[in-house]
Amino acid sequence: MIGTIDIYANKTLGNSFNDIAFDPETYKVAEAMKKSKEIAKNEYPDGEIKSTKMVVYSYPSIGAMTIIKDKVTGVKHRIFVDAYTLEEVEDKPATETEPGVWSMYEMKWENGVEENLKEWEKSDQLTKSIEQAAANKGVNINAAVTEENIEKLSADAVTPKASGITLPVTKRGQENDVYCGCACCQTIGEYICDIYRTQDYIYDFQEWHDHNNLSGGLSISDAVGYCYYTQQQGGLGQRGTDDDYTLSSMDAVGEINNNRPFMSLIKGHFRLCYGYLSSGSLVYMYIIDPKPVGSGSYTIERCGANNEVARIYVRPS
């Protein structure tokens, strides 16, 4: 598989495009669905399985969800199995330091239908302008793509000019389920400060945690502290490091233009933004996701897609 594209098919969820993931690991769909059913039957032997389907249980993580109903009490239980690792995922809410289960759709609804419809309209206008320009140039968008048609559609009159930067940042995967923040701090330290430290070291920094007794991941304040503490104290010495919740597109562009990758957080998970692409009124972020464990992955995500909850800007002063 070359990649995947996530599209919102309902205009009440906002802009139609969410993200593109490159070279993703192959989902083990059949195995995940089989295992979730087996776990459900073992844990609730008197229950009735109502459904089993593939879901995005914690963006961007995908897995099988089995719903089983207790025949006596009528209570329904959910069993999740990750489609990459085939490990059971506890059905608990994601927190700042703990991975868990959360719905992207519910988060999109928090933005409000009116704002989502505005985002969809911007996306729809761009699509219609390209379709109209293609028609004006005699290009049938429903026909097979040819080199001649691509050349016609490459003109500035058809597609808005795009500009952007990607920084040469090393992709590092997190070494276990809770080391996403450690992996991002490790990568930023290498790029900005030319300092390499292990993910265990970062997790144990200032004795905030113990890698021999894992208990959740780094918090936002942990990551800010590690980047802020002086190098003599074992940190990165970036005294202007700060957390941000405005999630501005212009701020993202400014950080990358100043040669500074930054941490982009979604619920229960750290990622790293290492570049941007600006096209018309839309800005896309180039993301290094430290998941899957041991490898990491690349994605392009629309800035303002309502997935982010916070950022950490790592600045010298």
N, C-alpha and C positions, 0 to 999 in steps of 0.2 A: 504494500500500500504506500503510495507517494505521500498522501496527506488527507486531511479531512477539513471540511468547511462547516461551521455551525451557522445555521440560518434560522431566524425567527419567522415562522410562517404566519403569525397572527399580528396584525398591525397594532393591537392594543398592548403588545409587548415591546414596542419601540422600533428603532432602526432595524431593518431586515438582516443586516450582516453583523455577526458577533466576532468570530475569530476564524483563523486558519491555523491548523497544526501541521507541522512538517515531519515526515518520517516517524509517525507514531508507531508504538508497538502494536502488534496485532491483538485484537480482542479475542479472548477465549470464551466466546459467547455460549456455545453448547455446554462447555465444562462448568462455567459459572452458573448457568441456569440449573443444571443438574445438581450441583453442590448445594445451591440455596434451597432446593426442594428437599434434599436429603437432610440438611440441618433442620429445616422446619419440621419434618416428620419425626426426627429424633428428639427435638426439644418439646414438641407438642404432639405426642403420638395419638391423642384423641381428637386432634384438630382436623379441620377440612381446608385443604388448599383452595383458595379462591382465584388466585392468579399468580403468574410468574412472568416478568417482563424485564427488558433492559431499560435502565434509567440512568440519568446523570445524578448520582446521589450526592455528590459534592464537587461542583464544577472545579476542574474539568474531568474529575474521576468518573468512570462509567462502571456499572456493575449490574448484577441480576438482583431483582427484588421479588421475593415471594411473600405474598400475603396469606396468612393462615388464620382461620377463625376457630376459636374454642367453641366446641359444640354445646358445652354446658353453660358458660358465662356469656357467650356471644362476643367476647373481646377479640379484636383482631390484632395480630402481631406481624411485624415486618422483619424479614430476614434479608440482609444484604451480603452479597459476595462480590468482591472486586474482580473486574473482568481481566485485569492484568495479572495480579498476584494470586488470584483464587483464594484469598484469605477472607474470612468473615469480617464484616465491618459492623461494629457495635452501633445500634440504632440510638444515638444520642446527639443532641445539638452540637454543632461545631462552636468552639470558643476561640478566644484570641490565641491560646496556646495549645489547644487540643483539636486534632482533626475530628470530624464527625459528619453528620448528615444534614444537609440543608438544600432548599429548593431555590434554584435560580429564578424560576417563574414567580415564586412568592416575593423574591427580592425585586424583580422587575415591577411587580404590581405596587410595591411600596413607593415607587417613583410617581405613581399616579397615572391614570389612563390618559389624561389630557396631555401631559408631557411626553408620554410614550407615542401618542398619535403625532405630535409635532416631529419627533425623531423619525418616525416612519415616513412622514411627508417629505422630509429632507432627502431621505434615501430614495423615495419614489420619484421625486423630481429629477434627481441625478440619473436614474435609470431611464426615465422617459426622454430626457434630453439626449442621451446616447442613442436610444432607439430612433428618435426623430432624425438625428444627424446621420445615422446609418441609412435610414430610408432615403434621405436627401442625396446620399452618395450611391444609391442603387445597391445597397448591401442587404441581403436577406438574412436577418439574424437567426432565423430558424433553420437555415441551411448549414451544411458542414463547413467548418472553419477552413479557410484557405489562406495561403501567404498573401495573395493579392488583396483579400478582404481585410486582413490584419493591417496591411500598409495603409489602406483607405481609412481605417478606424484609428490609426495612430496620429492623425493630424490633430493639431491643437484645437481645432474647431469642434472636434468630436469628444475628446477626453480632456478634462482639466489638467493643467500642468501639475506635476507632483514633484515634491522635493523632500529630502530627508537625509538622515545620517544613521549609520550603524557603527557602533564602537567595537573594536576587536577584543571582545571580552571572552574569556574561556568559559565554556559550558561545563558545569560540574553538577553531578547528580547528588541528591541527599543520600546519606549513608544508611538511614533507617527512616521509619515512618514519621518521626518528630524532628528531624534535622533540617527541615526546609529553611528555617531562618539561619542556621549555622552555615549551610551551603551558600546562601546569598552573602552573608558576611565574609565568608572565605573568599568568594569570587571578587567582591568589591575590594577587599584588602590587597589581593594580588594585583588588581588593575590600577587602583588609585595610589596605593602606597608601596607597591612592590614587596609586600609582606605575605609570606605563606604561613598559615597556621592550620592545624588539623581541625576537623569539625568537632572532635572530642574536646580539644582545647577551648574552642569558642563556647561550647555548651557548658563547660566547667568554669568559665571565666568568672573571677571574683567569688568563686564558690557559690554561685547562684543555683547551680545544678550539679548533679553527679552522673557522669556518663555510665557508671556501673549500676546505677539505679534510676533508669529513665522515668521521668514523671512529667510528661508534657513537653512541648517545645519552648523555644524562646518567646518571650512576650515582646511587644513593641518597645517597651522601656529597656528590656535586656539588650536588644539589638542596637538601640540608640546609645546606650551606655557603652557597649563594646566599641562602637565606632568613635565615641566621644573621648573616652579615657586616653591619656597620653600613651605614646609608645613605650615610655619607660615604665608605665603602669601595666603594660601588657595589651593595651588597646591599639586603635589605629591613629589616634591623635587628631581626628577630624573634628575640631571644636565647634564647627558651625552645623554639625549634624542635628537634624530636627525632624519630628514627625509632622505629617500634614494630612488634613482631612478635607481640604477644599477640592482636591483632585482636578486641578485646572489643566487643560490641554496646553496652555501657554507655558505653565511651569514645567511640564514634562519636556516640551521642546527646548526651553531654556537650560534645563539641566544637561540634556544630551549635547546641546551646542557648546556647553562649557566643559565637555569631556568628562561628565560625571554620570555613570550609571546609577540608578536608584532602585530601591525596593518597592515593589507594588504588591499590596496585600489584598487577598480576598478572604472570606471567612475561614479562619483556621489554617491559613496557608500563606507563606511568603513566596513571591517570585521576584525576578530581576528584570527591569527594563533597561535595554542596552541600545535602543535606537528608536527612531520614529519615521513615519512617512506622512506627509501632509499633502492632501489632494482636495482642492477647493476648500469647503468649510469643514471637512472631516480630517481628523488626525488619528493615525493608527500607531500603536506601540509595538515594537519588537520585544518579545518577552522570552527570557530563558526561564522555564519552569523546572525546578530541581526534581520534580517527579517525572517519570517513574524512578523509584529508588535505584541508585547505582548508575543511572545514565542521564536523566534529565531530558528535556525536549524543547524544541523551538516552536513558538507560536507568534502570530500577528493578531493583535486584538484592538478593536476600535476603542479609542480613548473616550471615556464617558459611557461605556456600555453597561453601567450599573453593576458590574461585577466587583469592582474595587471597593474597599472599605477604608483604606489608609495607604499612605506612602511614607517612606523614610528617605529624605534627601541627605546624602553624605557630603558635607562641604567642609573645606579647610577652616573657614572662619566666618 
